[in-house]
């Protein structure tokens, strides 16, 4: 017997000023007003306009067990139905895990999209660009802080990665790397080098685990 598909994570939306609300966002489903058959065809000059605009919007997503998965705030969220994506201005992302401290991510711009993951199944991806910061304060003076220009977060896998030069700081070390991957659940970092950017780093095992590639 085929296994029934699991229910998608619950997602809630709050907004300050709604300019247009027509469709959903990464698992959000809204039905407002007339059906699609009754809606007039948009003129060509409006074809590239967003289907929904949320000013000072907040996206809150929960896991299947009811625990908070992430909270995403942005000054402006523009959703495009046909492309299946939403663009973000000044996004601030909080990634929650009951066993670890919250990860805080911020950037100037961003985009939420659905794309194939390593297994080929579609997954939610949050791509952040320009002045990206990723930080976690673990208490007792322990912290991880990363600055880069691009970062892709995979909330379902609790991972994030960048292929751009990044500055990484912890309470014991700092390093400049050509890219990195981080397991947000365990805090494990994989640091990348390139022909132009070598990595030299010493990390205390009880503070942070790192691997070089």
C-alpha positions in Angstrom: 0.0 0.0 0.0 1.3 3.4 -1.0 2.3 5.6 1.9 0.0 8.6 2.4 1.9 11.9 1.8 2.7 13.8 5.0 1.0 17.1 5.7 3.1 20.2 4.8 4.4 22.4 7.7 1.8 24.9 8.9 2.6 28.4 7.9 1.0 31.6 9.2 1.2 35.1 7.8 0.9 38.4 9.5 1.2 41.8 7.7 1.0 45.5 8.4 -0.4 46.9 5.2 -1.7 44.6 2.5 -1.7 46.1 -0.9 -2.9 43.1 -2.8 -3.7 39.6 -1.4 -4.4 37.0 -4.0 -2.3 33.9 -3.4 -0.1 32.0 -0.9 3.5 31.7 0.0 5.4 28.4 0.5 2.6 26.3 1.8 0.1 29.2 2.4 -3.2 28.8 0.6 -5.6 31.6 0.4 -8.9 31.8 -1.5 -10.3 35.2 -1.8 -12.8 36.7 -4.2 -13.9 35.2 -7.5 -12.5 32.1 -9.0 -9.7 32.2 -11.6 -12.2 31.6 -14.4 -14.0 34.9 -13.5 -10.8 37.0 -13.3 -10.0 39.2 -16.3 -6.8 38.7 -18.2 -4.0 41.1 -17.1 -2.8 43.5 -19.7 0.8 42.9 -20.9 2.2 45.8 -19.0 1.1 44.2 -15.7 2.3 40.7 -16.5 5.5 41.2 -14.5 3.8 42.8 -11.5 3.6 40.8 -8.3 0.3 39.0 -7.4 0.6 39.9 -3.7 2.5 42.6 -1.8 3.0 42.5 2.0 4.5 45.4 3.8 6.3 44.6 7.0 5.2 41.0 6.6 6.0 38.1 8.9 6.0 34.4 7.8 5.8 31.9 10.6 6.3 28.2 9.8 5.7 25.3 12.2 7.0 21.7 11.9 4.7 18.7 11.9 5.0 18.3 15.7 3.8 21.9 16.2 7.3 23.2 17.1 8.3 26.5 15.6 10.5 26.0 12.5 11.3 29.5 11.4 10.0 33.1 11.5 10.8 35.3 8.5 10.2 39.1 8.6 10.7 41.5 5.7 10.0 45.2 5.0 8.4 44.1 1.7 7.3 40.7 0.4 6.4 40.4 -3.3 4.8 37.1 -4.4 4.6 35.9 -8.0 2.2 33.1 -8.6 3.4 31.9 -12.0 7.0 31.8 -11.0 6.2 30.2 -7.6 8.5 32.6 -5.7 8.5 35.5 -3.4 11.1 38.3 -3.3 12.1 40.0 0.0 13.4 43.4 1.0 15.5 43.6 4.2 14.6 40.1 5.3 15.4 38.9 8.9 15.2 35.1 9.4 15.1 33.3 12.8 15.7 29.5 12.6 14.5 27.7 15.7 15.5 24.3 17.1 14.4 23.1 20.5 17.9 21.7 21.2 20.0 24.6 20.2 20.1 28.4 20.3 18.3 30.4 17.6 20.2 31.2 14.4 19.6 34.8 13.2 20.1 35.7 9.5 19.7 39.1 7.9 20.5 40.6 4.5 19.4 43.4 2.2 17.5 41.2 -0.3 16.2 37.7 -0.6 13.9 35.3 -2.4 11.9 32.3 -1.3 11.5 29.6 -3.9 10.8 25.9 -4.4 13.5 23.8 -6.1 14.7 20.2 -6.3 16.9 19.1 -3.4 19.6 16.5 -3.3 17.1 13.6 -3.5 15.3 15.3 -6.4 12.2 16.2 -4.3 11.1 19.8 -4.2 12.1 21.7 -1.1 11.8 25.2 0.2 14.9 27.4 -0.3 15.5 30.9 1.1 18.2 32.7 -1.0 19.7 35.8 0.7 21.9 38.4 -1.0 23.9 41.5 -0.2 25.4 42.1 3.3 24.4 38.7 4.6 25.0 37.9 8.2 24.4 34.6 10.0 24.9 34.4 13.8 24.2 32.2 16.8 24.9 33.2 20.4 25.1 30.0 22.5 25.6 31.7 25.9 28.6 31.8 28.1 30.5 33.8 25.6 30.2 31.1 22.9 29.1 32.4 19.4 29.4 31.9 15.7 29.1 34.9 13.3 29.5 34.8 9.6 29.4 37.6 7.0 29.2 37.0 3.2 27.4 38.3 0.1 25.1 35.3 -0.7 23.6 32.5 1.4 21.1 29.8 0.7 19.1 28.4 3.6 17.4 25.0 3.4 14.9 25.1 6.4 13.7 21.5 5.9 17.3 20.1 6.0 18.5 22.6 8.6 21.4 23.6 6.4 22.9 26.7 4.8 25.6 27.2 2.3 27.5 29.9 0.4 29.9 29.8 -2.5 31.1 33.3 -1.9 34.0 34.6 0.2 33.0 34.7 3.9 34.4 35.9 7.2 33.8 33.5 10.0 34.3 34.3 13.7 33.8 32.2 16.8 34.8 32.9 20.4 38.2 31.2 19.7 39.0 31.8 16.0 38.4 33.9 12.9 38.9 32.9 9.3 38.5 34.1 5.7 37.2 31.3 3.5 36.1 30.8 -0.1 32.8 29.3 0.9 31.2 27.1 3.5 28.3 24.8 4.5 26.8 24.8 8.0 24.6 22.2 9.6 22.3 24.4 11.6 21.1 21.5 13.8 24.6 20.5 15.0 26.6 23.7 14.3 29.1 21.7 12.2 31.0 23.9 9.7 32.6 22.8 6.4 35.0 25.4 5.1 36.0 25.7 1.5 39.2 26.9 -0.1 40.0 27.8 -3.7 43.1 28.6 -5.8 42.8 32.2 -4.7 41.7 31.7 -1.2 43.3 29.2 1.1 42.0 28.4 4.6 44.1 28.1 7.7 42.2 27.6 10.9 42.7 26.1 14.3 39.5 25.2 16.3 39.3 23.9 19.8 37.3 20.6 19.5 35.1 21.4 22.5 34.1 24.7 21.0 33.4 24.1 17.3 33.9 21.2 14.8 35.2 22.2 11.4 36.3 20.4 8.3 38.3 21.8 5.4 37.6 21.0 1.7 
